[in-house]
Amino acid sequence: MYWHKAIFATSVLLAACGCHGDYNDGRANAEAAAAAAEDARQATYEEYGADRYGAGADLSNVDPYAVEDSGNYTCTQDCSGHEAGFAWAQANDISDTSECGGNSQSFIEGCEAFVVDRQEYADSQAQEAASQAAEATGDEFEEYEDERGHLLDGRY
């Protein structure tokens, strides 16, 4: 019996203070901000030629000399063949592993490593730019506070 009175009292108080309106307005604002941030993110991915997750960005936007050798390959003796293949691919602006050829397997692997590292670099650039574009929309829930300092996404 007492819980009925508690529920009724809580309902009356919430209706009187207009808290539901603040919450619903805040939620709508937060959802709109999140949608704007996602739109900005997707537009940036499209600009970079990446898919909706920021992968597969266009390699022609990447200066080949900005790509660093990650060393993600195993050398049997020394790494001179891999290093030569990487340097050759870098100097020749290679963007597809099908362009990697030669008589030395380690040279070819170095060239292929350059293309992989270049793709990872291009994707990270696209993802960073997309994050900055999303942040520029103001998609930060902490900025959506009411006059009492309550976050309008429903958290207090």
Buried (B, 14 or more C-beta within 10 A) or exposed (E): EEEEEEEEEEEEEEEEEEBEEBBEBBBEBBEEBBEBBBEBBBEBBEBBBBEEEBBBBBBEEBEBEEBEBEEEBEBEEEBEBBBBBBBBBBEEBBBEBEEBEBEEEBBBBBBBBBBBBBBBBBBEBBBEBBBEBBEEBEBEBEEBEBEEEBBBBEEE
